[in-house]
Amino acid sequence: MNNTLPIDFKDERGLEVFKDVIKNLPKDVEVYLIAGTIRNAIDKYFHSDRNLFQRDYDQIVTKGCDKYIAYLKDLGFYNGRIQRPTQKVLIKSFVGNEDISDFANNLVFDIHLMDGTDAIDNLKKHVGLILNGNALSIRDVFSSDWQDRLVSLPGALDSIENKQLKLNHEGYKYQAANLFSVIRFVHNGYAPPTEDELTLLIRELPRIEDERYLKNVQKVFKYVGGEDNARNICREIGLNVDIFDKKAVINSLNQDTN
């Protein structure tokens, strides 16, 4: 790997805000970048020709949650749409328009509040696909030896380097929508999980609420360039169930159990 982390800060404005966050971060606060932020950065190291757009910055706070949120608000961050006991989205606008849908002119932090836990335990319990099992302390973002400071699930780096999707059997049930993520990754050139693992992911789909199910379907269609492309991907990886129709999934699963 190279010795500089290629996190996409969109432009110089985002980079400077990130530096401000790290510069005076309270010593008793522990924050890790996770999920797409770190995965995309590592992906760029192994596959330098790829250009993955960074929309937001997923984080977990394992110590000092309240202090971290207050600290960000002192820096000019304000509340986004999601404000839950264990998850808060905070936004820093570069232009002062407070348009929360404007990812180009806003820095968006998707923060998971996990006080009293540790990074590796969070990855084990909450990550569905092994390639997402990487975390990096926000303090180490600009460290020359960042690769030695990564916290990773076994096989996470190999999964990204080899572009092979694998299931995290300990944590995949935390998110029922992992199969939709698989379709998006396959569109980006990743090999799908095994047939048995795909079956496990299909069984999780009925747990998704109807409205959220529809949003996931629409997100996949938009990401891969339309419904026809999405269905072609499903056929290519051997999915015989119409995963874009929740009722069809439930009926198929019911038939399998009869």
C-alpha positions in Angstrom: 0.0 0.0 0.0 1.0 3.6 -0.4 1.7 5.7 2.7 -1.0 8.4 2.3 -4.7 7.7 2.9 -6.7 8.8 -0.1 -9.9 9.6 1.7 -12.0 11.8 -0.6 -12.6 15.1 1.2 -14.4 16.4 -2.0 -12.3 19.5 -2.0 -10.0 21.7 0.1 -12.9 22.9 2.2 -13.7 19.5 3.5 -10.0 18.7 4.1 -9.6 21.8 6.2 -12.7 21.1 8.3 -11.4 17.5 8.9 -8.1 18.9 10.0 -9.9 21.3 12.4 -11.9 18.4 13.9 -8.7 16.3 14.5 -6.6 19.2 15.7 -8.4 19.9 19.0 -10.3 16.6 19.5 -10.6 16.1 23.2 -8.2 13.5 24.5 -10.9 11.5 26.3 -12.9 11.1 23.0 -12.3 8.0 20.8 -13.7 8.1 17.2 -13.2 5.7 14.3 -13.9 6.1 10.7 -15.7 2.9 9.4 -17.7 1.4 6.6 -17.6 3.1 3.1 -15.2 5.8 4.2 -12.4 3.4 5.0 -13.4 0.7 2.5 -13.3 3.2 -0.4 -9.9 4.5 0.7 -8.4 1.0 0.9 -10.0 0.1 -2.4 -8.2 3.0 -4.1 -4.9 1.6 -2.9 -5.5 -1.8 -4.4 -7.3 -0.5 -7.5 -6.0 3.0 -8.2 -8.1 3.4 -11.4 -11.3 3.5 -9.4 -13.0 6.7 -8.4 -15.6 6.1 -5.7 -17.6 9.2 -4.7 -17.6 9.8 -1.0 -21.0 11.1 0.2 -20.7 11.0 3.9 -18.3 9.8 6.6 -19.4 6.9 8.8 -18.0 6.9 12.3 -18.3 5.1 15.6 -17.6 6.8 18.9 -16.5 4.3 21.5 -15.7 6.9 24.2 -17.0 10.4 25.0 -20.1 10.4 22.8 -21.8 13.4 24.3 -18.5 15.4 24.4 -17.8 14.6 20.7 -21.3 15.8 19.6 -21.0 19.0 21.6 -17.4 19.5 20.2 -18.6 19.2 16.6 -21.5 21.7 17.2 -19.0 24.1 18.6 -17.1 23.8 15.3 -20.3 24.8 13.4 -21.9 21.4 12.7 -25.7 21.2 12.9 -28.2 18.4 13.1 -29.1 16.3 10.0 -32.3 14.3 9.5 -31.3 11.3 11.6 -31.3 12.0 15.4 -31.6 8.8 17.3 -30.2 7.7 20.7 -27.4 5.7 19.1 -27.1 7.5 15.7 -26.8 11.1 14.8 -26.0 12.8 11.5 -24.2 16.1 11.8 -23.4 18.5 8.9 -21.0 21.3 8.3 -22.0 23.5 5.4 -19.2 25.1 3.3 -21.6 27.7 1.8 -24.1 28.4 4.6 -27.2 27.2 2.8 -28.0 24.3 5.2 -29.3 22.1 2.3 -28.8 18.6 3.8 -29.1 17.0 0.4 -26.2 18.9 -1.0 -23.3 16.5 -0.4 -20.9 18.6 -2.6 -21.0 21.7 -0.4 -21.5 19.9 3.0 -19.4 17.7 5.1 -21.7 15.0 6.5 -20.8 12.9 9.5 -22.9 9.7 10.1 -22.1 9.0 13.7 -22.9 5.8 15.7 -22.8 6.3 19.4 -21.3 3.2 21.0 -19.9 4.5 24.3 -18.1 1.8 26.3 -17.4 -0.6 23.4 -14.3 -1.1 21.3 -13.8 -0.9 17.5 -13.2 -4.6 16.8 -16.2 -5.7 18.8 -18.4 -3.3 16.8 -17.1 -4.7 13.5 -17.7 -8.3 14.6 -21.3 -7.6 15.7 -22.5 -5.1 13.1 -20.7 -5.7 9.8 -22.5 -7.8 7.3 -19.8 -8.1 4.6 -16.2 -8.8 5.5 -14.9 -6.1 3.3 -16.6 -3.5 5.5 -14.8 -4.8 8.5 -12.2 -2.0 8.8 -11.9 1.0 11.2 -9.3 3.7 11.6 -9.0 6.2 14.5 -9.9 9.6 13.2 -6.6 10.8 14.8 -4.7 8.6 12.4 -6.2 9.8 9.2 -3.1 11.7 8.2 -0.5 9.3 9.7 2.1 8.0 7.3 1.8 4.5 8.8 -2.0 4.5 8.8 -2.1 0.9 7.4 -0.4 -0.4 10.5 -3.1 1.3 12.6 -6.1 -0.2 11.0 -8.4 -2.3 13.0 -9.7 -5.0 10.7 -11.7 -8.2 10.7 -9.7 -11.3 9.5 -9.8 -11.3 5.7 -11.2 -7.7 5.3 -8.2 -6.4 3.4 -7.9 -9.5 1.3 -11.6 -9.2 0.4 -11.0 -5.7 -1.0 -7.8 -6.5 -2.7 -9.2 -9.6 -4.4 -12.6 -8.0 -5.0 -14.4 -11.1 -3.4 -17.5 -10.6 -1.3 -17.7 -12.7 1.8 -20.2 -12.8 4.6 -19.4 -11.9 8.2 -21.4 -14.8 9.8 -21.2 -13.2 13.3 -22.7 -9.9 12.3 -24.7 -10.1 9.0 -28.1 -10.3 10.8 -27.6 -6.8 12.2 -28.5 -5.3 8.8 -31.2 -7.1 6.9 -30.5 -5.3 3.6 -27.0 -6.7 3.0 -28.1 -8.4 -0.2 -28.9 -5.0 -1.8 -25.3 -4.0 -1.0 -24.1 -7.1 -2.7 -25.8 -6.1 -6.0 -24.1 -2.7 -5.9 -20.7 -4.2 -5.2 -21.1 -6.8 -8.0 -21.9 -3.8 -10.3 -18.5 -2.4 -9.2 -16.7 -5.6 -10.2 -16.8 -7.6 -7.0 -17.4 -11.4 -7.1 -20.5 -12.4 -5.2 -20.6 -14.4 -2.0 -21.1 -18.2 -2.2 -24.5 -19.6 -3.1 -25.1 -20.6 0.5 -24.2 -17.1 1.8 -26.6 -15.5 -0.8 -29.3 -17.8 0.6 -28.7 -16.6 4.1 -29.0 -13.0 2.9 -32.3 -13.7 1.1 -33.7 -15.0 4.3 -33.1 -11.7 6.0 -35.0 -9.6 3.5 -38.5 -10.0 5.0 -37.3 -8.3 8.2 -37.0 -5.0 6.3 -40.0 -2.6 6.8 -42.0 -2.1 3.6 -41.1 1.6 3.1 -37.4 0.9 3.7 -37.5 -2.1 1.4 -38.8 0.1 -1.4 -36.1 2.7 -0.7 -33.4 0.0 -0.9 -34.8 -1.2 -4.2 -34.9 2.3 -5.7 -31.3 2.9 -4.5 -30.1 -0.2 -6.2 -31.8 0.7 -9.5 -30.4 4.2 -9.4 -26.9 3.0 -8.5 -26.5 0.3 -11.2 -28.2 2.3 -14.0 -31.7 1.0 -14.0 -34.0 -1.9 -13.2 -32.9 -4.0 -16.2 -29.2 -3.8 -15.1 -30.1 -4.8 -11.6 -32.1 -7.8 -12.7 -29.3 -8.8 -15.1 -26.9 -8.8 -12.1 -29.2 -11.0 -10.1 -29.4 -13.5 -13.0 -25.6 -13.4 -13.4 -25.0 -14.3 -9.7 -27.6 -17.0 -9.7 -30.5 -15.4 -7.8 -33.7 -17.1 -8.8 -35.9 -15.1 -6.5 -37.2 -11.6 -7.4 -35.5 -9.8 -4.5 -37.0 -6.5 -5.7 -40.5 -7.7 -4.7 -40.8 -8.3 -1.0 -44.0 -10.4 -1.4 -42.2 -12.6 -3.9 -39.4 -13.2 -1.5 -41.7 -14.1 1.3 -43.7 -16.5 -0.9 -40.5 -18.2 -2.1 -39.2 -18.7 1.4 -42.6 -20.1 2.5 -42.5 -22.6 -0.4 -39.0 -23.7 0.7 -40.2 -24.5 4.2 -43.3 -26.4 3.1 
